[in-house]
């Protein structure tokens, strides 16, 4: 998979929609980590530029970030110490077990998602949590129909055609039902289910999104609705927390 790493980094680092995604994600992760008094052992698989890994390491947690795209390490966030791996994943994590594993927007781009999910599950301690962020098909339909003014593509994706990401290419989406069946088969428990990017990705008015006041108000709105059973069904992303 070939991507424009420079363009992707600018979107993550400089664009308000990139900032809002992480601000909301981190608030949700804080609900998971706020009760612990001890540093958590965390694995961030498919860590990208290490933005979330760096954030969690700054909170005092012991973080290993793995990103197979070696070019991304040239842009990675590194305001504090954490381990950043780009190869030999299995060799570097042999014998380790984790309290939390992050798997954020990864399974859409791997050939055998069941195999990867099962592998990571074995690395999770009993009682530990897998934080999984995935594309949400209804949200993609809305984005195509409203933001991109492309009802034809919206209909095709509603009918099951694979979507497309500017940064990563074909999005091999998988349903929430598929994931929940995996949860049942592995005796896991869904402890949280959030929506991300319910509203802020629907407007074409990019200029207003650079306003600090707009960002603050939109973050408050997104956070207030991220657990609403109706709104999260139409969010661009779903964030499930699965306990072992």
C-alpha positions in Angstrom: 0.0 0.0 0.0 1.5 3.3 -1.1 0.4 6.5 0.4 1.4 10.2 0.4 2.9 10.3 3.9 3.6 14.0 3.8 0.1 14.9 2.8 -1.3 12.5 5.4 0.8 14.0 8.2 -0.4 17.5 7.3 -4.0 16.3 7.6 -3.3 14.7 11.0 -1.1 17.5 12.3 -2.5 20.7 10.9 -6.1 20.3 9.8 -8.8 20.9 12.4 -10.7 17.7 11.4 -7.5 15.8 12.3 -7.3 17.6 15.6 -10.9 16.9 16.4 -10.6 13.2 15.7 -7.8 12.8 18.2 -9.2 15.1 20.8 -12.4 13.1 20.9 -10.6 9.8 20.7 -8.4 10.8 23.7 -11.3 11.8 25.8 -12.8 8.4 25.2 -9.5 6.7 26.0 -9.3 8.7 29.2 -12.4 7.0 30.4 -10.5 3.7 30.1 -7.3 4.8 31.8 -8.4 7.3 34.4 -9.1 4.8 37.2 -5.6 3.2 37.2 -2.9 4.4 39.6 -0.2 2.3 37.9 1.3 2.8 34.5 -0.5 0.6 31.9 1.4 -1.5 29.4 0.0 -0.4 26.1 0.5 -1.7 22.6 -0.6 0.6 19.7 -0.7 -1.6 16.6 -0.7 0.4 13.4 0.3 3.5 15.2 0.9 5.7 12.2 2.8 8.8 13.4 2.6 7.7 17.0 0.3 10.6 17.9 -1.8 8.6 20.4 1.2 6.6 21.6 3.0 9.8 22.4 -0.1 11.2 24.2 -0.5 8.1 26.4 3.3 8.0 27.1 3.0 11.6 28.3 0.4 10.4 30.8 3.0 8.0 32.3 2.0 4.8 30.6 4.5 2.3 29.1 3.8 2.3 25.4 5.0 0.2 22.4 3.9 1.5 19.0 4.2 -0.6 15.9 3.9 0.9 12.4 4.9 -1.2 9.4 5.2 1.8 7.1 8.7 2.8 7.8 8.4 6.2 6.2 6.0 7.4 8.9 8.7 7.2 11.6 10.3 10.3 10.0 7.3 12.3 11.0 6.4 10.6 14.3 5.4 12.5 17.4 8.1 12.0 20.0 7.7 14.5 22.9 8.5 11.8 25.4 9.9 8.3 25.5 8.1 5.3 24.1 9.1 2.4 21.9 8.4 2.8 18.2 8.8 -0.4 16.0 8.7 -0.6 12.3 9.7 -4.3 11.7 10.2 -7.6 13.4 6.9 -7.2 15.4 6.7 -10.8 16.6 10.3 -10.9 17.7 10.1 -7.6 19.6 6.9 -8.4 21.5 7.7 -12.1 22.3 6.9 -12.8 25.9 5.1 -9.5 26.5 1.5 -9.0 27.6 -0.5 -5.8 27.6 -3.2 -4.1 29.7 -4.5 -2.2 26.7 -4.1 -2.8 22.9 -5.1 -0.1 20.4 -6.2 -1.1 17.0 -7.4 2.1 15.3 -8.6 2.0 11.6 -6.3 -0.9 10.8 -8.5 -4.0 10.0 -9.9 -2.3 6.9 -6.5 -2.5 5.3 -5.3 -6.0 6.1 -5.9 -9.2 4.1 -6.9 -11.5 7.0 -8.5 -9.4 9.7 -9.6 -12.5 11.8 -6.0 -13.7 12.0 -4.6 -10.3 13.1 -7.4 -9.8 15.6 -6.9 -13.3 17.1 -3.1 -12.7 17.3 -3.5 -9.5 19.2 -6.1 -11.0 21.5 -3.6 -13.5 22.7 -1.2 -10.6 23.7 -3.9 -9.1 25.9 -3.9 -9.8 29.7 -7.0 -11.3 31.2 -9.1 -8.3 32.2 -7.4 -6.1 29.6 -9.0 -4.0 27.0 -8.8 -3.8 23.2 -9.6 -0.4 21.9 -10.8 -0.8 18.3 -11.8 2.0 16.0 -13.4 1.1 12.7 -15.1 2.7 9.7 -18.9 2.9 10.1 -20.7 2.2 6.9 -23.7 4.5 7.5 -21.3 7.3 8.3 -19.5 6.8 5.0 -22.8 6.9 3.1 -23.6 10.3 4.7 -20.1 11.7 4.0 -20.4 10.7 0.3 -23.9 12.1 -0.1 -23.5 15.3 1.9 -19.8 16.4 2.1 -18.7 15.1 -1.2 -22.0 15.7 -3.1 -21.6 12.2 -4.6 -25.0 10.4 -4.2 -23.9 7.8 -6.7 -21.0 6.7 -4.6 -23.1 6.9 -1.5 -25.6 4.5 -3.1 -22.9 2.1 -4.2 -21.3 2.0 -0.8 -24.8 1.5 0.8 -25.2 -1.4 -1.5 -21.9 -2.9 -0.4 -19.2 -1.6 -2.7 -15.9 -1.0 -1.1 -15.1 2.6 -0.3 -11.9 4.6 -1.0 -9.6 6.6 1.3 -7.5 9.4 -0.2 -4.7 8.4 2.1 -4.9 4.6 2.2 -6.8 3.5 -0.9 -9.5 0.8 -0.9 -11.4 0.5 2.4 -12.4 -3.1 2.9 -15.2 -2.3 5.4 -16.5 -4.9 7.8 -19.8 -4.8 9.6 -20.4 -4.1 13.3 -22.3 -7.5 13.3 -19.1 -9.3 12.1 -17.2 -7.7 15.0 -19.9 -8.5 17.5 -20.0 -12.1 16.4 -16.2 -12.3 16.9 -16.7 -10.8 20.4 -19.2 -13.5 21.2 -17.0 -16.3 19.8 -14.1 -15.1 22.0 -16.1 -14.6 25.2 -15.2 -10.9 25.1 -17.3 -8.1 26.6 -18.2 -4.8 25.0 -17.5 -2.2 27.7 -18.0 0.9 25.6 -19.3 1.8 22.2 -18.8 5.4 20.9 -19.2 7.3 17.7 -16.5 9.6 16.3 -17.0 12.3 13.7 -20.8 12.4 13.7 -21.1 16.0 12.6 -17.9 17.8 11.9 -17.2 15.9 8.7 -20.5 16.8 7.0 -20.0 20.6 6.3 -18.1 21.8 3.3 -17.4 25.1 5.1 -13.7 24.4 5.8 -12.9 28.0 6.7 -15.1 28.0 9.9 -13.4 24.8 11.0 -10.2 26.8 11.7 -12.0 28.9 14.3 -11.0 28.0 17.8 -14.5 28.8 19.0 -16.0 26.4 16.4 -13.6 23.7 17.3 -14.4 24.0 21.0 -18.2 24.0 20.4 -18.0 21.1 17.9 -15.9 19.0 20.3 -18.5 19.6 23.1 -21.3 18.6 20.7 -19.4 15.5 19.5 -18.6 14.4 23.1 -22.2 14.9 24.2 -23.5 12.7 21.4 -20.7 10.1 21.1 -22.7 7.5 23.2 -26.1 8.4 21.8 -27.6 5.1 20.4 -29.0 6.9 17.3 -26.2 9.4 16.5 -23.4 6.8 16.8 -25.1 4.7 14.1 -24.4 7.5 11.6 -20.9 8.5 12.8 -18.0 8.1 10.4 -16.2 5.9 12.9 -17.2 3.6 15.8 -15.0 3.0 18.8 -15.5 -0.2 20.6 -13.7 -1.2 23.8 -13.6 -5.0 24.2 -12.6 -6.5 27.6 -10.9 -10.0 27.8 
